[in-house]
């Protein structure tokens, strides 16, 4: 699965620790993708959690960041994903949880 997500991407400097890593489009066009190792063994669905970051790095214009997240969610839902829920922190959109067509959970932030 990781190969499918990483084609054409490179490790993001500063985000390559033993328990997590991020990859980026070297041309700066595509979204950054974070891979986080779950601390517990898998007992149900996902063995790996994927975060698709479309909003770049802080500091953010919050309205622009939310618009970018919502646009990517709309695109992914159109491609077959299912939106599960939005997570807000202090009234600000943090991320949106989705399921891919196979039922694997991932987030857009």
N, CA, C and O atoms as CSV, one atom per row, in Angstrom:
chain,resi,resn,atom,element,x,y,z
A,1,UNK,N,N,0.817,-1.193,0.000
A,1,UNK,CA,C,0.000,0.000,0.000
A,1,UNK,C,C,0.860,1.254,0.000
A,1,UNK,O,O,0.549,2.215,-0.704
A,2,UNK,N,N,1.928,1.259,0.774
A,2,UNK,CA,C,2.761,2.468,0.860
A,2,UNK,C,C,3.321,2.859,-0.496
A,2,UNK,O,O,3.426,4.046,-0.806
A,3,UNK,N,N,3.685,1.866,-1.312
A,3,UNK,CA,C,4.239,2.177,-2.628
A,3,UNK,C,C,3.237,2.954,-3.465
A,3,UNK,O,O,3.611,3.897,-4.162
A,4,UNK,N,N,1.986,2.574,-3.406
A,4,UNK,CA,C,0.949,3.269,-4.170
A,4,UNK,C,C,0.834,4.720,-3.726
A,4,UNK,O,O,0.640,5.606,-4.558
A,5,UNK,N,N,0.949,4.974,-2.430
A,5,UNK,CA,C,0.823,6.335,-1.912
A,5,UNK,C,C,2.074,7.167,-2.177
A,5,UNK,O,O,1.978,8.391,-2.263
A,6,UNK,N,N,3.234,6.548,-2.308
A,6,UNK,CA,C,4.484,7.309,-2.320
A,6,UNK,C,C,5.119,7.520,-3.679
A,6,UNK,O,O,6.126,8.224,-3.757
A,7,UNK,N,N,4.601,6.962,-4.737
A,7,UNK,CA,C,5.235,7.115,-6.043
A,7,UNK,C,C,5.447,8.585,-6.376
A,7,UNK,O,O,4.505,9.376,-6.351
A,8,UNK,N,N,6.686,8.946,-6.686
A,8,UNK,CA,C,7.010,10.318,-7.048
A,8,UNK,C,C,7.256,11.238,-5.875
A,8,UNK,O,O,7.563,12.413,-6.076
A,9,UNK,N,N,7.132,10.744,-4.658
A,9,UNK,CA,C,7.308,11.570,-3.470
A,9,UNK,C,C,8.675,11.313,-2.839
A,9,UNK,O,O,9.324,10.308,-3.130
A,10,UNK,N,N,9.103,12.230,-1.973
A,10,UNK,CA,C,10.357,12.091,-1.231
A,10,UNK,C,C,10.079,12.364,0.242
A,10,UNK,O,O,9.082,13.002,0.581
A,11,UNK,N,N,10.963,11.880,1.121
A,11,UNK,CA,C,10.806,12.157,2.553
A,11,UNK,C,C,10.864,13.655,2.813
A,11,UNK,O,O,11.688,14.367,2.240
A,12,UNK,N,N,9.980,14.119,3.684
A,12,UNK,CA,C,9.968,15.524,4.062
A,12,UNK,C,C,11.029,15.744,5.136
A,12,UNK,O,O,10.984,15.080,6.172
A,13,UNK,N,N,11.980,16.652,4.926
A,13,UNK,CA,C,13.015,16.901,5.930
A,13,UNK,C,C,12.397,17.246,7.286
A,13,UNK,O,O,11.470,18.051,7.374
A,14,UNK,N,N,12.928,16.620,8.338
A,14,UNK,CA,C,12.441,16.886,9.684
A,14,UNK,C,C,11.248,16.044,10.086
A,14,UNK,O,O,10.820,16.096,11.239
A,15,UNK,N,N,10.697,15.263,9.155
A,15,UNK,CA,C,9.539,14.426,9.454
A,15,UNK,C,C,9.840,12.971,9.124
A,15,UNK,O,O,9.054,12.306,8.450
A,16,UNK,N,N,10.984,12.478,9.602
A,16,UNK,CA,C,11.377,11.094,9.323
A,16,UNK,C,C,11.894,10.435,10.597
A,16,UNK,O,O,13.069,10.081,10.699
A,17,UNK,N,N,10.991,10.277,11.569
A,17,UNK,CA,C,11.328,9.673,12.853
A,17,UNK,C,C,10.956,8.192,12.830
A,17,UNK,O,O,10.240,7.759,11.927
A,18,UNK,N,N,11.428,7.398,13.807
A,18,UNK,CA,C,11.140,5.960,13.804
A,18,UNK,C,C,9.649,5.618,13.795
A,18,UNK,O,O,9.255,4.625,13.183
A,19,UNK,N,N,8.808,6.422,14.465
A,19,UNK,CA,C,7.386,6.105,14.558
A,19,UNK,C,C,6.514,6.879,13.585
A,19,UNK,O,O,5.309,6.634,13.524
A,20,UNK,N,N,7.083,7.810,12.818
A,20,UNK,CA,C,6.281,8.539,11.843
A,20,UNK,C,C,7.177,9.145,10.782
A,20,UNK,O,O,8.372,9.354,10.993
A,21,UNK,N,N,6.585,9.418,9.657
A,21,UNK,CA,C,7.309,10.045,8.549
A,21,UNK,C,C,6.307,10.782,7.680
A,21,UNK,O,O,5.123,10.448,7.662
A,22,UNK,N,N,6.781,11.770,6.972
A,22,UNK,CA,C,5.959,12.473,5.988
A,22,UNK,C,C,6.695,12.459,4.663
A,22,UNK,O,O,7.923,12.531,4.613
A,23,UNK,N,N,5.928,12.365,3.600
A,23,UNK,CA,C,6.500,12.464,2.266
A,23,UNK,C,C,5.876,13.661,1.568
A,23,UNK,O,O,4.739,14.038,1.852
A,24,UNK,N,N,6.634,14.252,0.651
A,24,UNK,CA,C,6.161,15.431,-0.061
A,24,UNK,C,C,6.415,15.269,-1.554
A,24,UNK,O,O,7.289,14.515,-1.980
A,25,UNK,N,N,5.636,15.989,-2.322
A,25,UNK,CA,C,5.848,16.082,-3.761
A,25,UNK,C,C,7.059,16.983,-3.960
A,25,UNK,O,O,7.017,18.140,-3.544
A,26,UNK,N,N,8.137,16.504,-4.578
A,26,UNK,CA,C,9.333,17.335,-4.720
A,26,UNK,C,C,9.092,18.598,-5.544
A,26,UNK,O,O,9.861,19.554,-5.455
A,27,UNK,N,N,8.020,18.603,-6.349
A,27,UNK,CA,C,7.693,19.801,-7.127
A,27,UNK,C,C,6.808,20.770,-6.351
A,27,UNK,O,O,6.506,21.860,-6.836
A,28,UNK,N,N,6.388,20.375,-5.140
A,28,UNK,CA,C,5.550,21.246,-4.325
A,28,UNK,C,C,4.121,21.372,-4.818
A,28,UNK,O,O,3.411,22.294,-4.418
A,29,UNK,N,N,3.684,20.460,-5.681
A,29,UNK,CA,C,2.338,20.543,-6.245
A,29,UNK,C,C,1.354,19.684,-5.456
A,29,UNK,O,O,0.279,20.153,-5.081
A,30,UNK,N,N,1.717,18.430,-5.204
A,30,UNK,CA,C,0.826,17.504,-4.513
A,30,UNK,C,C,0.850,17.708,-3.013
A,30,UNK,O,O,1.702,18.429,-2.493
A,31,UNK,N,N,-0.090,17.073,-2.310
A,31,UNK,CA,C,-0.153,17.217,-0.857
A,31,UNK,C,C,0.969,16.462,-0.151
A,31,UNK,O,O,1.529,15.513,-0.699
A,32,UNK,N,N,1.293,16.891,1.070
A,32,UNK,CA,C,2.192,16.120,1.928
A,32,UNK,C,C,1.376,14.972,2.516
A,32,UNK,O,O,0.188,15.133,2.796
A,33,UNK,N,N,2.011,13.811,2.705
A,33,UNK,CA,C,1.324,12.650,3.257
A,33,UNK,C,C,2.106,12.169,4.465
A,33,UNK,O,O,3.306,11.913,4.373
A,34,UNK,N,N,1.418,12.045,5.616
A,34,UNK,CA,C,2.050,11.591,6.847
A,34,UNK,C,C,1.697,10.142,7.142
A,34,UNK,O,O,0.546,9.734,6.983
A,35,UNK,N,N,2.687,9.364,7.571
A,35,UNK,CA,C,2.502,7.978,7.981
A,35,UNK,C,C,2.829,7.890,9.465
A,35,UNK,O,O,3.940,8.228,9.873
A,36,UNK,N,N,1.869,7.437,10.282
A,36,UNK,CA,C,2.041,7.344,11.726
A,36,UNK,C,C,1.913,5.892,12.150
A,36,UNK,O,O,0.918,5.240,11.836
A,37,UNK,N,N,2.919,5.374,12.865
A,37,UNK,CA,C,2.877,4.008,13.364
A,37,UNK,C,C,1.957,3.953,14.578
A,37,UNK,O,O,2.137,4.713,15.530
A,38,UNK,N,N,0.982,3.065,14.548
A,38,UNK,CA,C,0.079,2.909,15.685
A,38,UNK,C,C,0.821,2.194,16.810
A,38,UNK,O,O,1.517,1.212,16.552
A,39,UNK,N,N,0.688,2.667,18.066
A,39,UNK,CA,C,1.438,2.064,19.171
A,39,UNK,C,C,0.925,0.694,19.593
A,39,UNK,O,O,1.668,-0.068,20.214
A,40,UNK,N,N,-0.314,0.359,19.277
A,40,UNK,CA,C,-0.877,-0.916,19.689
A,40,UNK,C,C,-1.055,-1.827,18.477
A,40,UNK,O,O,-1.179,-1.347,17.350
A,41,UNK,N,N,-1.069,-3.151,18.710
A,41,UNK,CA,C,-1.292,-4.068,17.596
A,41,UNK,C,C,-2.711,-3.911,17.045
A,41,UNK,O,O,-3.620,-3.501,17.766
A,42,UNK,N,N,-2.890,-4.231,15.798
A,42,UNK,CA,C,-4.180,-4.088,15.142
A,42,UNK,C,C,-5.126,-5.181,15.590
A,42,UNK,O,O,-4.782,-6.362,15.561
A,43,UNK,N,N,-6.326,-4.783,16.006
A,43,UNK,CA,C,-7.335,-5.761,16.398
A,43,UNK,C,C,-8.576,-5.674,15.517
A,43,UNK,O,O,-9.422,-6.567,15.551
A,44,UNK,N,N,-8.692,-4.606,14.729
A,44,UNK,CA,C,-9.866,-4.458,13.862
A,44,UNK,C,C,-9.414,-4.022,12.475
A,44,UNK,O,O,-8.701,-4.769,11.806
A,45,UNK,N,N,-9.806,-2.839,12.026
A,45,UNK,CA,C,-9.553,-2.437,10.646
A,45,UNK,C,C,-8.136,-1.975,10.374
A,45,UNK,O,O,-7.252,-2.820,10.228
A,46,UNK,N,N,-7.872,-0.686,10.298
A,46,UNK,CA,C,-6.581,-0.180,9.810
A,46,UNK,C,C,-5.358,-0.699,10.561
A,46,UNK,O,O,-5.350,-0.749,11.791
A,47,UNK,N,N,-4.330,-1.082,9.812
A,47,UNK,CA,C,-3.026,-1.393,10.392
A,47,UNK,C,C,-2.130,-0.171,10.337
A,47,UNK,O,O,-1.079,-0.137,10.977
A,48,UNK,N,N,-2.539,0.828,9.579
A,48,UNK,CA,C,-1.758,2.047,9.398
A,48,UNK,C,C,-2.749,3.193,9.241
A,48,UNK,O,O,-3.813,3.018,8.648
A,49,UNK,N,N,-2.406,4.361,9.767
A,49,UNK,CA,C,-3.264,5.537,9.625
A,49,UNK,C,C,-2.585,6.527,8.691
A,49,UNK,O,O,-1.414,6.858,8.876
A,50,UNK,N,N,-3.317,6.997,7.690
A,50,UNK,CA,C,-2.783,7.934,6.707
A,50,UNK,C,C,-3.400,9.305,6.926
A,50,UNK,O,O,-4.618,9.433,7.055
A,51,UNK,N,N,-2.552,10.337,6.967
A,51,UNK,CA,C,-2.993,11.731,6.986
A,51,UNK,C,C,-2.582,12.364,5.672
A,51,UNK,O,O,-1.412,12.306,5.293
A,52,UNK,N,N,-3.531,12.967,4.971
A,52,UNK,CA,C,-3.240,13.722,3.759
A,52,UNK,C,C,-3.304,15.194,4.143
A,52,UNK,O,O,-4.373,15.721,4.451
A,53,UNK,N,N,-2.145,15.850,4.120
A,53,UNK,CA,C,-2.084,17.271,4.499
A,53,UNK,C,C,-2.100,18.126,3.240
A,53,UNK,O,O,-1.179,18.069,2.426
A,54,UNK,N,N,-3.150,18.915,3.091
A,54,UNK,CA,C,-3.278,19.773,1.914
A,54,UNK,C,C,-3.072,21.241,2.250
A,54,UNK,O,O,-2.980,22.079,1.353
A,55,UNK,N,N,-3.001,21.549,3.518
A,55,UNK,CA,C,-2.996,22.948,3.945
A,55,UNK,C,C,-1.605,23.517,4.184
A,55,UNK,O,O,-1.488,24.644,4.666
A,56,UNK,N,N,-0.554,22.780,3.864
A,56,UNK,CA,C,0.790,23.307,4.063
A,56,UNK,C,C,1.168,23.375,5.531
A,56,UNK,O,O,0.609,22.662,6.364
A,57,UNK,N,N,2.114,24.231,5.834
A,57,UNK,CA,C,2.638,24.359,7.194
A,57,UNK,C,C,2.187,25.673,7.824
A,57,UNK,O,O,1.914,26.637,7.109
A,58,UNK,N,N,2.105,25.727,9.169
A,58,UNK,CA,C,1.727,26.978,9.830
A,58,UNK,C,C,2.770,28.055,9.598
A,58,UNK,O,O,3.913,27.728,9.279
A,59,UNK,N,N,2.425,29.314,9.745
A,59,UNK,CA,C,1.099,29.819,10.149
A,59,UNK,C,C,0.121,29.783,8.976
A,59,UNK,O,O,0.504,29.996,7.826
A,60,UNK,N,N,-1.158,29.509,9.287
A,60,UNK,CA,C,-2.182,29.396,8.264
A,60,UNK,C,C,-3.157,30.553,8.330
A,60,UNK,O,O,-3.398,31.122,9.395
A,61,UNK,N,N,-3.712,30.893,7.188
A,61,UNK,CA,C,-4.940,31.673,7.136
A,61,UNK,C,C,-6.037,30.628,7.344
A,61,UNK,O,O,-6.226,29.762,6.489
A,62,UNK,N,N,-6.763,30.693,8.465
A,62,UNK,CA,C,-7.678,29.616,8.839
A,62,UNK,C,C,-8.792,29.397,7.829
A,62,UNK,O,O,-9.169,28.254,7.571
A,63,UNK,N,N,-9.328,30.468,7.250
A,63,UNK,CA,C,-10.391,30.319,6.251
A,63,UNK,C,C,-9.851,29.637,4.996
A,63,UNK,O,O,-10.519,28.780,4.416
A,64,UNK,N,N,-8.652,30.013,4.581
A,64,UNK,CA,C,-8.040,29.400,3.400
A,64,UNK,C,C,-7.720,27.931,3.667
A,64,UNK,O,O,-7.918,27.078,2.802
A,65,UNK,N,N,-7.220,27.644,4.875
A,65,UNK,CA,C,-6.895,26.263,5.240
A,65,UNK,C,C,-8.144,25.393,5.199
A,65,UNK,O,O,-8.121,24.293,4.648
A,66,UNK,N,N,-9.243,25.887,5.785
A,66,UNK,CA,C,-10.481,25.107,5.779
A,66,UNK,C,C,-10.987,24.904,4.352
A,66,UNK,O,O,-11.468,23.820,4.020
A,67,UNK,N,N,-10.888,25.922,3.509
A,67,UNK,CA,C,-11.328,25.795,2.116
A,67,UNK,C,C,-10.511,24.734,1.380
A,67,UNK,O,O,-11.064,23.960,0.598
A,68,UNK,N,N,-9.197,24.693,1.624
A,68,UNK,CA,C,-8.341,23.679,0.998
A,68,UNK,C,C,-8.721,22.272,1.456
A,68,UNK,O,O,-8.795,21.344,0.650
A,69,UNK,N,N,-8.960,22.128,2.757
A,69,UNK,CA,C,-9.350,20.822,3.298
A,69,UNK,C,C,-10.680,20.387,2.698
A,69,UNK,O,O,-10.813,19.254,2.238
A,70,UNK,N,N,-11.665,21.286,2.701
A,70,UNK,CA,C,-12.998,20.948,2.179
A,70,UNK,C,C,-12.945,20.598,0.689
A,70,UNK,O,O,-13.642,19.687,0.241
A,71,UNK,N,N,-12.123,21.315,-0.078
A,71,UNK,CA,C,-12.004,21.025,-1.512
A,71,UNK,C,C,-11.430,19.627,-1.734
A,71,UNK,O,O,-11.902,18.892,-2.602
A,72,UNK,N,N,-10.411,19.257,-0.950
A,72,UNK,CA,C,-9.812,17.926,-1.093
A,72,UNK,C,C,-10.807,16.850,-0.669
A,72,UNK,O,O,-10.892,15.803,-1.311
A,73,UNK,N,N,-11.559,17.092,0.401
A,73,UNK,CA,C,-12.570,16.127,0.842
A,73,UNK,C,C,-13.605,15.921,-0.261
A,73,UNK,O,O,-13.980,14.786,-0.556
A,74,UNK,N,N,-14.064,17.003,-0.866
A,74,UNK,CA,C,-15.036,16.905,-1.960
A,74,UNK,C,C,-14.474,16.079,-3.111
A,74,UNK,O,O,-15.173,15.239,-3.678
A,75,UNK,N,N,-13.211,16.319,-3.454
A,75,UNK,CA,C,-12.556,15.561,-4.529
A,75,UNK,C,C,-12.492,14.077,-4.180
A,75,UNK,O,O,-12.782,13.228,-5.023
A,76,UNK,N,N,-12.115,13.760,-2.944
A,76,UNK,CA,C,-11.969,12.366,-2.537
A,76,UNK,C,C,-13.316,11.657,-2.443
A,76,UNK,O,O,-13.425,10.483,-2.798
A,77,UNK,N,N,-14.338,12.358,-1.969
A,77,UNK,CA,C,-15.683,11.774,-1.930
A,77,UNK,C,C,-16.149,11.478,-3.360
A,77,UNK,O,O,-16.775,10.448,-3.611
A,78,UNK,N,N,-15.845,12.373,-4.284
A,78,UNK,CA,C,-16.177,12.142,-5.683
A,78,UNK,C,C,-15.463,10.939,-6.274
A,78,UNK,O,O,-15.940,10.334,-7.234
A,79,UNK,N,N,-14.309,10.591,-5.693
A,79,UNK,CA,C,-13.530,9.442,-6.165
A,79,UNK,C,C,-13.888,8.155,-5.427
A,79,UNK,O,O,-13.285,7.111,-5.678
A,80,UNK,N,N,-14.872,8.221,-4.511
A,80,UNK,CA,C,-15.319,7.005,-3.846
A,80,UNK,C,C,-15.133,6.944,-2.349
A,80,UNK,O,O,-15.581,5.987,-1.717
A,81,UNK,N,N,-14.479,7.946,-1.755
A,81,UNK,CA,C,-14.317,7.955,-0.294
A,81,UNK,C,C,-15.646,8.340,0.367
A,81,UNK,O,O,-16.533,8.901,-0.276
A,82,UNK,N,N,-15.763,8.031,1.654
A,82,UNK,CA,C,-16.938,8.392,2.440
A,82,UNK,C,C,-16.498,9.283,3.589
A,82,UNK,O,O,-15.593,8.925,4.343
A,83,UNK,N,N,-17.137,10.449,3.730
A,83,UNK,CA,C,-16.816,11.335,4.852
A,83,UNK,C,C,-17.464,10.791,6.113
A,83,UNK,O,O,-18.659,10.496,6.124
A,84,UNK,N,N,-16.675,10.657,7.181
A,84,UNK,CA,C,-17.156,10.113,8.446
A,84,UNK,C,C,-17.476,11.232,9.427
A,84,UNK,O,O,-18.576,11.280,9.976
A,85,UNK,N,N,-16.516,12.135,9.651
A,85,UNK,CA,C,-16.735,13.231,10.604
A,85,UNK,C,C,-15.649,14.286,10.437
A,85,UNK,O,O,-14.580,14.034,9.881
A,86,UNK,N,N,-15.962,15.473,10.939
A,86,UNK,CA,C,-14.991,16.571,10.997
A,86,UNK,C,C,-14.597,16.769,12.446
A,86,UNK,O,O,-15.449,16.738,13.334
A,87,UNK,N,N,-13.313,16.971,12.692
A,87,UNK,CA,C,-12.807,17.222,14.041
A,87,UNK,C,C,-12.417,18.691,14.141
A,87,UNK,O,O,-11.599,19.182,13.364
A,88,UNK,N,N,-13.011,19.386,15.105
A,88,UNK,CA,C,-12.713,20.799,15.334
A,88,UNK,C,C,-12.007,20.958,16.679
A,88,UNK,O,O,-12.279,20.220,17.626
A,89,UNK,N,N,-11.116,21.910,16.749
A,89,UNK,CA,C,-10.380,22.217,17.978
A,89,UNK,C,C,-10.515,23.711,18.225
A,89,UNK,O,O,-10.076,24.527,17.415
A,90,UNK,N,N,-11.129,24.064,19.355
A,90,UNK,CA,C,-11.387,25.470,19.681
A,90,UNK,C,C,-12.115,26.171,18.539
A,90,UNK,O,O,-11.816,27.322,18.220
A,91,UNK,N,N,-13.071,25.476,17.924
A,91,UNK,CA,C,-13.873,26.053,16.863
A,91,UNK,C,C,-13.219,26.094,15.495
A,91,UNK,O,O,-13.800,26.627,14.549
A,92,UNK,N,N,-12.015,25.539,15.371
A,92,UNK,CA,C,-11.276,25.564,14.106
A,92,UNK,C,C,-11.190,24.136,13.562
A,92,UNK,O,O,-10.895,23.200,14.305
A,93,UNK,N,N,-11.449,23.977,12.263
A,93,UNK,CA,C,-11.356,22.656,11.650
A,93,UNK,C,C,-9.928,22.129,11.769
A,93,UNK,O,O,-8.983,22.763,11.300
A,94,UNK,N,N,-9.781,20.972,12.397
A,94,UNK,CA,C,-8.473,20.337,12.517
A,94,UNK,C,C,-8.233,19.361,11.384
A,94,UNK,O,O,-7.215,19.426,10.696
A,95,UNK,N,N,-9.189,18.445,11.196
A,95,UNK,CA,C,-9.088,17.463,10.120
A,95,UNK,C,C,-10.457,16.843,9.865
A,95,UNK,O,O,-11.382,16.984,10.665
A,96,UNK,N,N,-10.563,16.155,8.734
A,96,UNK,CA,C,-11.777,15.433,8.369
A,96,UNK,C,C,-11.404,13.964,8.227
A,96,UNK,O,O,-10.427,13.626,7.559
A,97,UNK,N,N,-12.184,13.100,8.855
A,97,UNK,CA,C,-11.963,11.657,8.800
A,97,UNK,C,C,-12.803,11.086,7.656
A,97,UNK,O,O,-13.990,11.387,7.531
A,98,UNK,N,N,-12.166,10.258,6.825
A,98,UNK,CA,C,-12.843,9.612,5.703
A,98,UNK,C,C,-12.537,8.125,5.698
A,98,UNK,O,O,-11.632,7.662,6.393
A,99,UNK,N,N,-13.302,7.380,4.904
A,99,UNK,CA,C,-13.033,5.968,4.640
A,99,UNK,C,C,-12.784,5.810,3.151
A,99,UNK,O,O,-13.512,6.373,2.334
A,100,UNK,N,N,-11.749,5.038,2.791
A,100,UNK,CA,C,-11.555,4.738,1.376
A,100,UNK,C,C,-12.573,3.661,0.980
A,100,UNK,O,O,-13.265,3.135,1.852
A,101,UNK,N,N,-12.683,3.322,-0.299
A,101,UNK,CA,C,-13.689,2.346,-0.719
A,101,UNK,C,C,-13.560,0.973,-0.059
A,101,UNK,O,O,-14.523,0.206,-0.047
A,102,UNK,N,N,-12.389,0.651,0.490
A,102,UNK,CA,C,-12.198,-0.627,1.180
A,102,UNK,C,C,-12.489,-0.524,2.673
A,102,UNK,O,O,-12.367,-1.515,3.393
A,103,UNK,N,N,-12.877,0.674,3.154
A,103,UNK,CA,C,-13.195,0.860,4.563
A,103,UNK,C,C,-12.028,1.277,5.425
A,103,UNK,O,O,-12.159,1.303,6.649
A,104,UNK,N,N,-10.880,1.608,4.832
A,104,UNK,CA,C,-9.718,2.066,5.591
A,104,UNK,C,C,-9.873,3.544,5.922
A,104,UNK,O,O,-10.155,4.362,5.047
A,105,UNK,N,N,-9.687,3.873,7.190
A,105,UNK,CA,C,-9.833,5.246,7.661
A,105,UNK,C,C,-8.580,6.059,7.362
A,105,UNK,O,O,-7.460,5.566,7.495
A,106,UNK,N,N,-8.785,7.319,6.954
A,106,UNK,CA,C,-7.682,8.259,6.766
A,106,UNK,C,C,-8.207,9.658,7.019
A,106,UNK,O,O,-9.417,9.876,7.067
A,107,UNK,N,N,-7.301,10.600,7.181
A,107,UNK,CA,C,-7.692,11.971,7.499
A,107,UNK,C,C,-7.142,12.949,6.475
A,107,UNK,O,O,-6.085,12.725,5.885
A,108,UNK,N,N,-7.874,14.033,6.275
A,108,UNK,CA,C,-7.412,15.147,5.455
A,108,UNK,C,C,-7.273,16.335,6.382
A,108,UNK,O,O,-8.217,16.697,7.085
A,109,UNK,N,N,-6.078,16.953,6.385
A,109,UNK,CA,C,-5.809,18.098,7.260
A,109,UNK,C,C,-5.076,19.181,6.499
A,109,UNK,O,O,-4.761,20.227,7.066
